[in-house]
């Protein structure tokens, strides 16, 4: 059978230098400087904070999983500080997280105006982002690196291109020795549109990241796993890593999990059936309820990232 496919080598790209960005380096929020919005997580949030502090004191694993809106909400500096303080010992995200982080590092801006760009096919067709990220990934694959590590090493080797690298989460994670892993769904990211894209290299480096992620998950006994805004990739990768860890005999039952999102699930511990739309909200099952079922505890907190993450930082650093 012969199947037709498009030749991506003919895709036209343009420079991101004159692009309008919705997020810039100048809008990044700074811990200790910018006011912390009011948000009340109640007694359950206080208990979570206490468990995170205890996990750090005891040298336990603390994993921070996120969707791209954490970066787009100008919260990079909060994540960097939490890593430096030992409150994040592994950070993970989807491909979009890495892209927004990478663009901020070289361009000082990210998050284009999608509706306008989609009309003429220019959406995501940015030469610098696509060229440099794919170069980094291909080089990293050849050296046996992970996806996040490949990008960080590329930034380190081309510092002149990345004047804002001090505010780059994946780069600062690399400098601090904190694993930053990215779990890629092929075809979901703008760098997959670029003529330089090598899907085999993306798969290889992201596969390495998954194994590194599984190692961290295997060390979650009496540790903490938090997910901020990842509705599909984060919960699914976590569930598989938990299963792998238990399959290999690692104790991952006495764990604390927390999901932070805008969706109000009501009584999220109440059993629900297939007829309830909330049944299909993956974080509820894959993070809050199932993994900590035998010996752990899970929570779901409702709030905007700009509220929850600064409040988490403030409580942890009291």
C-alpha positions as a printed NumPy array, in Angstrom:
array([[  0.   ,   0.   ,   0.   ],
       [  1.304,   3.446,  -0.93 ],
       [  0.3  ,   6.295,   1.352],
       [  0.592,   9.982,   0.531],
       [  2.347,  12.411,   2.835],
       [  3.376,  16.062,   2.764],
       [  6.987,  17.073,   2.263],
       [  7.795,  19.3  ,   5.253],
       [ 11.119,  20.354,   3.728],
       [  9.167,  22.851,   1.638],
       [  7.612,  24.615,   4.634],
       [  8.35 ,  28.356,   4.619],
       [  9.613,  29.907,   7.857],
       [ 10.16 ,  33.453,   9.039],
       [ 12.054,  35.228,  11.781],
       [ 10.477,  35.59 ,  15.203],
       [ 12.316,  38.859,  15.804],
       [  9.461,  41.09 ,  14.678],
       [  6.686,  38.901,  16.044],
       [  4.09 ,  40.228,  18.455],
       [  4.369,  38.33 ,  21.753],
       [  1.726,  38.1  ,  24.445],
       [  4.305,  37.299,  27.136],
       [  7.671,  39.032,  27.613],
       [ 10.644,  38.864,  29.937],
       [  9.541,  42.221,  31.351],
       [  6.27 ,  40.729,  32.625],
       [  7.869,  37.877,  34.6  ],
       [  6.772,  37.839,  38.217],
       [  9.522,  37.989,  40.826],
       [  9.286,  36.261,  44.225],
       [  9.661,  38.714,  47.077],
       [  9.008,  41.705,  44.849],
       [  5.595,  41.307,  43.272],
       [  2.539,  41.105,  45.551],
       [  1.089,  37.667,  46.197],
       [ -2.595,  37.47 ,  45.167],
       [ -5.142,  36.42 ,  47.742],
       [ -5.971,  32.723,  47.51 ],
       [ -7.145,  30.411,  50.247],
       [ -6.476,  26.707,  49.872],
       [ -7.794,  25.96 ,  53.331],
       [ -6.526,  23.402,  55.82 ],
       [ -5.812,  20.878,  53.075],
       [ -3.381,  23.282,  51.425],
       [ -1.679,  23.852,  54.766],
       [ -1.277,  20.098,  55.133],
       [  0.189,  19.823,  51.64 ],
       [  2.701,  22.58 ,  52.445],
       [  3.655,  20.753,  55.627],
       [  4.208,  17.52 ,  53.697],
       [  6.38 ,  19.282,  51.102],
       [  8.531,  20.813,  53.827],
       [  8.901,  17.441,  55.522],
       [  9.784,  15.761,  52.217],
       [ 12.558,  18.289,  51.645],
       [ 13.871,  17.9  ,  55.193],
       [ 13.991,  14.116,  54.821],
       [ 15.574,  14.236,  51.364],
       [ 12.511,  12.751,  49.655],
       [ 11.54 ,  13.233,  46.019],
       [  9.432,  16.268,  45.063],
       [  8.216,  16.322,  41.453],
       [  6.663,  19.378,  39.79 ],
       [  4.634,  18.565,  36.655],
       [  3.182,  21.363,  34.557],
       [  1.383,  22.505,  31.472],
       [  2.659,  25.356,  29.314],
       [  0.471,  28.003,  30.921],
       [  2.712,  28.031,  33.988],
       [  5.424,  29.547,  31.778],
       [  2.926,  31.683,  29.854],
       [  1.623,  33.076,  33.139],
       [  5.058,  34.595,  33.796],
       [  5.93 ,  32.273,  36.692],
       [  9.358,  31.045,  35.58 ],
       [ 11.233,  32.807,  38.376],
       [  9.074,  31.125,  41.009],
       [  9.974,  27.699,  39.637],
       [ 13.662,  28.585,  39.494],
       [ 13.659,  29.746,  43.116],
       [ 11.777,  26.639,  44.278],
       [ 14.399,  24.492,  42.556],
       [ 17.247,  26.41 ,  44.166],
       [ 15.627,  26.008,  47.591],
       [ 15.171,  22.252,  47.146],
       [ 11.38 ,  22.319,  46.933],
       [ 11.483,  20.984,  43.356],
       [ 13.786,  18.022,  42.729],
       [ 12.424,  17.064,  39.317],
       [ 10.473,  19.222,  36.891],
       [  8.504,  17.869,  33.944],
       [  6.284,  19.201,  31.198],
       [  5.025,  18.813,  27.664],
       [  6.705,  20.098,  24.514],
       [  4.992,  23.487,  24.681],
       [  6.578,  24.116,  28.089],
       [ 10.029,  23.719,  26.576],
       [  9.191,  25.937,  23.601],
       [  7.887,  28.915,  25.595],
       [ 10.821,  28.57 ,  27.991],
       [ 13.318,  28.401,  25.115],
       [ 11.787,  31.386,  23.316],
       [ 11.908,  33.54 ,  26.424],
       [ 15.596,  32.651,  26.796],
       [ 16.622,  33.855,  23.335],
       [ 13.883,  36.269,  22.301],
       [ 12.705,  37.73 ,  25.572],
       [  9.133,  37.007,  24.495],
       [  6.806,  34.155,  23.663],
       [  3.164,  33.242,  22.969],
       [  2.245,  34.546,  19.526],
       [ -1.217,  35.716,  18.449],
       [ -2.488,  32.386,  17.087],
       [ -5.804,  33.415,  15.426],
       [ -4.105,  36.013,  13.248],
       [ -1.117,  33.848,  12.3  ],
       [ -3.263,  30.803,  11.526],
       [ -5.071,  32.618,   8.715],
       [ -2.02 ,  32.799,   6.445],
       [ -0.244,  29.651,   7.635],
       [  2.473,  31.511,   9.502],
       [  1.482,  30.132,  12.91 ],
       [  4.47 ,  28.46 ,  14.525],
       [  6.715,  28.867,  11.476],
       [  9.531,  30.569,  13.349],
       [ 13.006,  29.97 ,  11.999],
       [ 15.002,  30.545,  15.172],
       [ 12.756,  28.48 ,  17.443],
       [ 12.383,  25.587,  15.042],
       [ 15.954,  25.583,  13.737],
       [ 17.743,  25.913,  17.055],
       [ 15.542,  23.564,  19.065],
       [ 15.754,  20.856,  16.422],
       [ 19.519,  21.341,  16.146],
       [ 19.773,  20.917,  19.904],
       [ 17.618,  17.801,  19.946],
       [ 19.43 ,  16.151,  17.039],
       [ 22.803,  16.852,  18.632],
       [ 21.586,  15.616,  21.993],
       [ 20.203,  12.415,  20.493],
       [ 23.587,  11.668,  18.943],
       [ 25.213,  12.076,  22.373],
       [ 22.632,  10.034,  24.291],
       [ 21.122,  13.034,  26.074],
       [ 17.547,  13.605,  27.131],
       [ 15.275,  16.2  ,  25.517],
       [ 15.514,  18.772,  28.306],
       [ 19.221,  18.212,  28.751],
       [ 19.798,  18.649,  25.001],
       [ 18.177,  22.084,  25.019],
       [ 20.056,  23.188,  28.139],
       [ 23.426,  22.092,  26.767],
       [ 22.686,  23.883,  23.485],
       [ 21.935,  27.088,  25.393],
       [ 25.129,  26.647,  27.385],
       [ 27.15 ,  26.197,  24.199],
       [ 25.561,  29.233,  22.487],
       [ 25.233,  31.723,  25.34 ],
       [ 25.475,  34.667,  22.961],
       [ 22.11 ,  33.682,  21.465],
       [ 20.357,  33.471,  24.841],
       [ 20.667,  36.755,  26.739],
       [ 17.742,  35.856,  29.003],
       [ 18.932,  32.364,  30.013],
       [ 18.961,  33.323,  33.706],
       [ 15.159,  33.183,  33.56 ],
       [ 15.032,  29.917,  31.596],
       [ 13.604,  27.107,  33.738],
       [ 15.149,  24.191,  31.857],
       [ 18.548,  25.883,  31.733],
       [ 18.546,  26.765,  35.433],
       [ 17.422,  23.226,  36.237],
       [ 20.436,  21.923,  34.312],
       [ 22.775,  24.279,  36.18 ],
       [ 21.266,  23.183,  39.506],
       [ 21.438,  19.468,  38.7  ],
       [ 17.654,  19.102,  38.714],
       [ 16.24 ,  16.804,  35.994],
       [ 13.968,  18.694,  33.582],
       [ 12.127,  16.181,  31.427],
       [  9.773,  16.807,  28.529],
       [  7.268,  14.259,  27.316],
       [  6.456,  14.805,  23.678],
       [  3.381,  13.931,  21.623],
       [  4.522,  14.057,  17.998],
       [  2.684,  16.628,  15.915],
       [  1.6  ,  18.788,  18.842],
       [  4.455,  21.304,  18.88 ],
       [  5.4  ,  24.094,  16.479],
       [  8.947,  22.778,  16.077],
       [  7.448,  19.651,  14.475],
       [  6.381,  21.865,  11.564],
       [  9.934,  22.982,  10.816],
       [ 11.907,  21.537,   7.875],
       [ 14.779,  20.689,  10.252],
       [ 12.602,  18.453,  12.416],
       [ 13.918,  14.925,  13.023],
       [ 11.142,  12.898,  14.635],
       [ 13.493,  10.019,  15.435],
       [ 15.711,  12.367,  17.456],
       [ 12.692,  13.785,  19.277],
       [ 11.493,  10.292,  20.108],
       [ 14.922,   9.178,  21.307],
       [ 15.544,  12.165,  23.57 ],
       [ 12.015,  12.2  ,  24.964],
       [ 12.304,   8.453,  25.584],
       [ 15.455,   9.094,  27.604],
       [ 13.557,  11.746,  29.555],
       [ 10.778,   9.267,  30.263],
       [ 13.229,   6.77 ,  31.759],
       [ 14.741,   9.512,  33.9  ],
       [ 11.259,  10.536,  34.967],
       [ 10.451,   6.933,  35.886],
       [ 13.547,   6.84 ,  38.078],
       [ 12.386,   9.926,  39.975],
       [  8.87 ,   8.513,  40.34 ],
       [ 10.349,   5.286,  41.715],
       [ 11.812,   7.41 ,  44.56 ],
       [  8.45 ,   8.951,  45.524],
       [  7.964,   6.976,  48.739],
       [  7.003,   9.621,  51.342],
       [  7.582,  12.222,  48.665],
       [  5.305,  14.661,  46.823],
       [  4.009,  14.894,  43.264],
       [  2.33 ,  18.123,  42.125],
       [  0.697,  18.838,  38.786],
       [ -0.111,  22.351,  37.614],
       [ -2.426,  22.602,  34.631],
       [ -1.394,  19.569,  32.584],
       [ -4.662,  17.9  ,  31.623],
       [ -3.394,  14.987,  29.503],
       [  0.379,  14.494,  29.13 ],
       [  1.278,  14.99 ,  32.799],
       [ -1.372,  12.666,  34.258],
       [ -0.83 ,   9.967,  31.633],
       [  2.955,   9.918,  31.951],
       [  2.67 ,   9.851,  35.747],
       [  0.281,   6.897,  35.698],
       [  2.598,   4.85 ,  33.464],
       [  5.646,   5.719,  35.561],
       [  3.832,   4.67 ,  38.74 ],
       [  2.902,   1.345,  37.156],
       [  6.485,   0.762,  35.974],
       [  7.866,   1.586,  39.423],
       [  5.544,  -0.84 ,  41.166],
       [  6.141,  -3.48 ,  38.528],
       [  9.857,  -3.271,  39.355],
       [  9.202,  -3.513,  43.073],
       [  9.615,   0.09 ,  44.183],
       [  7.508,   1.343,  47.083],
       [  5.421,   4.201,  45.692],
       [  2.358,   3.893,  47.908],
       [  3.057,   6.357,  50.746],
       [  2.93 ,   9.31 ,  48.396],
       [  1.338,  12.734,  48.442],
       [ -0.227,  14.028,  45.235],
       [ -1.81 ,  17.369,  44.405],
       [ -3.442,  18.701,  41.266],
       [ -3.881,  22.449,  40.698],
       [ -6.27 ,  23.629,  37.999],
       [ -9.132,  26.006,  37.196],
       [-11.706,  23.214,  37.075],
       [-13.891,  22.811,  40.161],
       [-14.537,  19.079,  40.543],
       [-16.775,  19.359,  43.589],
       [-16.382,  16.25 ,  45.761],
       [-13.477,  14.847,  43.76 ],
       [-13.109,  11.768,  45.979],
       [-16.658,  10.66 ,  45.313],
       [-16.94 ,   7.661,  42.926],
       [-18.377,   8.655,  39.551],
       [-19.412,   6.701,  36.466],
       [-18.933,   6.944,  32.725],
       [-21.976,   9.219,  32.407],
       [-20.275,  11.985,  34.371],
       [-18.03 ,  14.236,  32.207],
       [-15.628,  14.667,  35.13 ],
       [-14.831,  10.951,  34.891],
       [-12.791,  11.765,  31.78 ],
       [-10.739,  14.491,  33.463],
       [ -7.471,  12.581,  33.735],
       [ -5.848,  14.357,  36.711],
       [ -8.741,  13.312,  38.94 ],
       [ -8.108,   9.606,  38.351],
       [ -4.444,   9.498,  37.436],
       [ -3.082,  11.873,  40.07 ],
       [ -5.523,  12.575,  42.887],
       [ -7.377,   9.303,  43.434],
       [ -5.689,   6.176,  42.116],
       [ -1.903,   6.473,  42.771],
       [ -2.137,   7.42 ,  46.497],
       [ -5.025,   5.034,  47.19 ],
       [ -3.109,   2.582,  49.386],
       [ -1.155,   4.536,  51.963],
       [ -0.993,   8.041,  50.475],
       [ -3.199,  11.088,  50.057],
       [ -4.24 ,  13.227,  47.101],
       [ -5.841,  16.634,  46.694],
       [ -7.319,  18.822,  43.99 ],
       [ -6.978,  22.582,  44.41 ],
       [ -8.887,  25.151,  42.356],
       [ -7.185,  28.367,  41.332],
       [ -5.288,  30.315,  38.699],
       [ -1.557,  29.52 ,  38.524],
       [ -0.815,  33.192,  39.209],
       [ -2.577,  32.689,  42.544],
       [ -1.606,  29.18 ,  43.568],
       [  2.113,  29.115,  42.746],
       [  3.008,  32.428,  44.481],
       [  0.983,  31.321,  47.506],
       [  2.727,  27.956,  47.513],
       [  6.104,  29.707,  47.388],
       [  5.114,  32.109,  50.161],
       [  3.972,  29.287,  52.461],
       [  7.029,  27.167,  51.773],
       [  9.422,  30.025,  52.515],
       [  7.656,  31.333,  55.643]])
